Amino acid sequence: MEKVAVFVDGANLYHSIKSYYKGILDYGVLLDAAVGGRKLLRATFYIVEKQEPDEASTGASGGGGGSGARSFVYNLNRFGYKVRSKPLVVHETLSAEGERVVSHKGDWDMGIVVDMVRLADHADTYVLVSGDGDYVEAIEYLQSEKGLRIEVVSAGQCTSQALLDVCDTHTDLSDISDLFRRPAPSKAVSDQHSAIS
């Protein structure tokens, strides 16, 4: 039976949903659609967590980030995802004019590629849930050197054309039945999204 591994770029998925879709994404439906009745080898969901200012100093949940993020990760585990998480890195510098400049760094691109290469000898097909063109070279390598089939699931409106050109098949999020539910009360929505923004 065809063995499938699923890699979900959580930050890319979150920003796509926020920009183009209404409702709450059902991560169980997403995984079922990605696997498509084949044998699931592994599903990994990569998130970047914001650190709440008072969370670091008090050790408390900090309201929006702490307990909401833990609950989100618990739910992903329940659906069958292995979750890999790292904190959002904030850099502060001063401009030449003495103004404070804040930049954020938090993506899993390199980590996802490394995991894909590590697992390549054990899978037949990879499903990448992302529209990011940074994966193109890794995909070309995995196809030509490892013989893997690469499927992409993403929001078509914000998917790199180079990624669409290189993948074996593309599924638009809007084409997956029952993927989005009605929004929950706003607190639950913000807690859920705080983990992956």
LINZIRA-V957164 format. One record per pair of residues at least 4 apart in sequence whose ideal C-beta (glycine too) atoms are under 8 Angstrom apart, sorted by the first residue. I is the first residue (numbers start at 1). J is the second residue. D is the distance in whole Angstrom. If there is no record, write none. Layout:
I/J/D ; I/J/D
//
This chain:
1/38/7 ; 1/39/5 ; 2/38/4 ; 2/39/7 ; 2/124/5 ; 2/125/6 ; 3/38/7 ; 3/39/5 ; 3/41/5 ; 3/122/7 ; 3/123/5 ; 3/124/5 ; 3/125/7 ; 4/34/7 ; 4/35/6 ; 4/36/8 ; 4/38/5 ; 4/39/7 ; 4/40/6 ; 4/41/6 ; 4/123/7 ; 4/124/7 ; 4/125/5 ; 4/126/7 ; 4/127/6 ; 5/40/8 ; 5/41/5 ; 5/42/5 ; 5/43/7 ; 5/44/8 ; 5/116/8 ; 5/119/5 ; 5/122/8 ; 5/123/5 ; 5/125/8 ; 5/126/5 ; 5/127/7 ; 6/31/6 ; 6/34/5 ; 6/35/7 ; 6/40/7 ; 6/42/7 ; 6/43/4 ; 6/44/7 ; 6/126/8 ; 6/127/5 ; 6/129/7 ; 7/44/6 ; 7/46/7 ; 7/112/5 ; 7/115/7 ; 7/116/6 ; 7/126/7 ; 7/127/7 ; 7/128/5 ; 7/129/7 ; 7/130/8 ; 8/13/6 ; 8/30/8 ; 8/43/7 ; 8/44/7 ; 8/45/4 ; 8/46/7 ; 8/81/7 ; 8/129/4 ; 8/130/8 ; 9/13/6 ; 9/46/6 ; 9/107/8 ; 9/108/6 ; 9/109/8 ; 9/112/6 ; 9/128/7 ; 9/129/6 ; 9/130/4 ; 9/132/6 ; 10/14/6 ; 10/45/6 ; 10/46/5 ; 10/47/4 ; 10/48/7 ; 10/108/8 ; 10/195/8 ; 10/196/4 ; 11/15/7 ; 11/46/8 ; 11/47/7 ; 11/48/5 ; 11/106/7 ; 11/107/6 ; 11/108/7 ; 11/196/6 ; 11/197/7 ; 12/16/6 ; 12/129/8 ; 12/130/4 ; 12/131/6 ; 12/132/5 ; 12/154/8 ; 13/17/6 ; 13/25/8 ; 13/129/6 ; 13/130/7 ; 13/154/8 ; 13/196/7 ; 14/18/6 ; 14/193/6 ; 14/196/4 ; 14/197/6 ; 15/19/6 ; 15/158/8 ; 15/197/8 ; 16/20/6 ; 16/21/8 ; 16/131/6 ; 16/154/7 ; 16/155/4 ; 16/157/8 ; 16/158/5 ; 16/173/7 ; 17/21/5 ; 17/25/6 ; 17/155/7 ; 17/173/8 ; 18/193/7 ; 18/197/8 ; 19/155/8 ; 19/157/8 ; 19/158/7 ; 20/155/5 ; 20/157/5 ; 20/158/7 ; 21/25/7 ; 21/155/7 ; 21/173/7 ; 21/174/7 ; 21/180/6 ; 22/180/7 ; 22/183/7 ; 23/180/4 ; 23/181/6 ; 23/182/6 ; 23/183/6 ; 24/180/7 ; 24/181/5 ; 24/182/7 ; 24/183/6 ; 24/184/6 ; 24/189/7 ; 24/192/7 ; 25/30/6 ; 25/173/8 ; 25/179/6 ; 25/180/6 ; 25/181/8 ; 26/30/7 ; 26/178/7 ; 26/179/6 ; 26/180/7 ; 26/181/6 ; 27/31/6 ; 27/45/8 ; 27/75/7 ; 27/76/6 ; 27/79/5 ; 27/81/7 ; 28/32/6 ; 28/79/4 ; 28/80/8 ; 29/33/6 ; 29/176/7 ; 29/177/8 ; 29/178/6 ; 29/179/5 ; 30/34/6 ; 30/129/7 ; 30/153/7 ; 30/176/7 ; 30/179/6 ; 31/35/6 ; 31/40/8 ; 31/43/6 ; 31/79/6 ; 31/80/6 ; 31/81/7 ; 32/36/8 ; 33/153/7 ; 33/171/7 ; 33/176/5 ; 33/179/7 ; 34/43/7 ; 34/127/4 ; 34/129/7 ; 34/151/8 ; 34/153/6 ; 35/40/5 ; 35/43/8 ; 35/127/8 ; 38/125/7 ; 40/80/7 ; 41/119/7 ; 41/122/6 ; 41/123/5 ; 42/82/6 ; 42/119/7 ; 43/80/6 ; 43/81/5 ; 43/82/7 ; 44/81/7 ; 44/82/5 ; 44/83/8 ; 44/84/6 ; 44/112/8 ; 44/115/6 ; 45/76/5 ; 45/81/4 ; 45/82/7 ; 45/83/5 ; 45/84/7 ; 46/83/8 ; 46/84/5 ; 46/85/8 ; 46/108/4 ; 46/111/7 ; 46/112/6 ; 47/72/8 ; 47/73/7 ; 47/83/6 ; 47/84/7 ; 47/85/5 ; 47/86/8 ; 47/195/6 ; 47/196/5 ; 48/85/7 ; 48/86/6 ; 48/87/7 ; 48/88/5 ; 48/106/4 ; 48/107/7 ; 48/108/7 ; 48/196/7 ; 48/197/8 ; 49/65/7 ; 49/69/5 ; 49/85/6 ; 49/86/7 ; 49/87/6 ; 49/88/7 ; 49/195/6 ; 49/196/8 ; 50/65/5 ; 50/87/8 ; 50/88/5 ; 50/194/6 ; 50/197/6 ; 51/55/6 ; 51/56/6 ; 51/62/8 ; 51/65/7 ; 51/87/6 ; 51/88/7 ; 52/56/8 ; 52/61/8 ; 52/62/3 ; 52/63/6 ; 52/64/6 ; 52/65/4 ; 52/66/7 ; 53/57/7 ; 53/62/7 ; 54/58/5 ; 54/60/7 ; 54/62/5 ; 54/63/8 ; 55/59/7 ; 55/60/6 ; 55/61/7 ; 55/62/3 ; 55/65/6 ; 55/66/5 ; 58/62/8 ; 60/66/7 ; 61/65/7 ; 61/66/3 ; 61/67/4 ; 61/68/8 ; 61/70/8 ; 62/66/5 ; 64/68/6 ; 64/190/6 ; 64/191/6 ; 64/194/5 ; 65/69/6 ; 65/194/5 ; 65/195/8 ; 66/70/7 ; 67/71/6 ; 67/191/7 ; 68/72/6 ; 68/190/7 ; 68/191/3 ; 68/192/6 ; 68/194/5 ; 68/195/6 ; 69/73/6 ; 69/191/8 ; 69/194/6 ; 69/195/4 ; 70/74/6 ; 71/75/6 ; 71/191/7 ; 71/192/8 ; 72/76/7 ; 72/191/7 ; 72/192/5 ; 72/194/8 ; 72/195/4 ; 72/196/7 ; 73/77/6 ; 73/83/5 ; 73/85/7 ; 73/195/7 ; 74/78/6 ; 75/79/7 ; 76/81/4 ; 76/83/5 ; 77/81/6 ; 77/82/8 ; 77/83/6 ; 84/108/7 ; 84/111/7 ; 84/115/8 ; 85/195/8 ; 86/106/7 ; 86/108/7 ; 86/111/8 ; 87/106/7 ; 88/104/6 ; 88/105/7 ; 88/106/4 ; 89/104/7 ; 89/105/4 ; 89/106/6 ; 90/102/6 ; 90/103/8 ; 90/104/6 ; 91/102/7 ; 91/103/5 ; 91/104/8 ; 91/105/7 ; 92/100/6 ; 92/101/7 ; 92/102/5 ; 93/100/8 ; 93/101/5 ; 93/103/8 ; 94/98/6 ; 94/99/7 ; 94/100/6 ; 94/101/7 ; 95/99/5 ; 95/100/8 ; 95/101/5 ; 108/112/5 ; 109/113/7 ; 109/132/7 ; 109/134/5 ; 109/135/7 ; 110/114/6 ; 111/115/6 ; 112/116/6 ; 112/128/8 ; 112/130/8 ; 112/135/7 ; 113/117/7 ; 113/135/7 ; 113/138/4 ; 114/118/6 ; 115/119/6 ; 116/120/7 ; 116/126/6 ; 116/138/6 ; 116/142/6 ; 117/138/7 ; 117/141/8 ; 117/142/7 ; 119/123/6 ; 120/142/6 ; 120/146/4 ; 120/148/6 ; 121/146/7 ; 123/148/7 ; 124/148/7 ; 124/149/7 ; 125/148/7 ; 125/149/4 ; 125/150/8 ; 125/151/6 ; 126/142/7 ; 126/148/6 ; 126/149/7 ; 126/150/5 ; 126/151/7 ; 127/151/5 ; 127/152/8 ; 127/153/6 ; 128/135/6 ; 128/139/7 ; 128/150/7 ; 128/151/7 ; 128/152/5 ; 128/153/7 ; 128/167/8 ; 129/152/8 ; 129/153/5 ; 129/154/7 ; 130/135/7 ; 130/152/7 ; 130/154/6 ; 130/163/8 ; 131/152/8 ; 131/154/4 ; 131/155/6 ; 131/156/8 ; 131/158/5 ; 131/159/3 ; 131/160/6 ; 131/163/6 ; 132/160/6 ; 132/163/7 ; 133/160/3 ; 133/161/8 ; 133/162/5 ; 133/163/5 ; 135/139/6 ; 135/163/6 ; 136/140/6 ; 136/160/7 ; 136/162/5 ; 136/163/6 ; 136/166/5 ; 137/141/6 ; 138/142/6 ; 139/143/6 ; 139/150/5 ; 139/163/8 ; 139/166/5 ; 139/167/7 ; 140/144/6 ; 140/166/6 ; 141/145/5 ; 141/146/7 ; 142/146/5 ; 142/148/5 ; 142/150/6 ; 143/147/7 ; 143/148/6 ; 143/149/8 ; 143/150/6 ; 143/166/8 ; 143/168/8 ; 149/168/5 ; 150/166/8 ; 150/167/5 ; 150/168/5 ; 151/167/6 ; 151/168/6 ; 151/169/5 ; 151/170/8 ; 151/171/7 ; 152/159/7 ; 152/163/6 ; 152/164/7 ; 152/167/4 ; 152/169/7 ; 152/170/5 ; 152/171/7 ; 153/170/8 ; 153/171/5 ; 153/173/7 ; 153/176/8 ; 154/158/8 ; 154/159/5 ; 154/163/8 ; 154/170/7 ; 154/171/8 ; 154/172/7 ; 154/173/7 ; 155/159/7 ; 155/172/7 ; 155/173/5 ; 155/174/8 ; 156/170/7 ; 156/172/4 ; 156/173/8 ; 156/174/7 ; 159/163/6 ; 159/164/6 ; 159/170/7 ; 160/164/7 ; 161/165/6 ; 162/166/6 ; 163/167/6 ; 164/170/6 ; 171/175/6 ; 171/176/7 ; 172/176/8 ; 173/179/6 ; 174/179/8 ; 183/189/6 ; 184/188/4 ; 184/189/6 ; 184/192/8 ; 185/189/7 ; 186/190/6 ; 187/191/6 ; 188/192/6 ; 189/193/6 ; 190/194/6 ; 191/195/8 ; 193/197/6
//
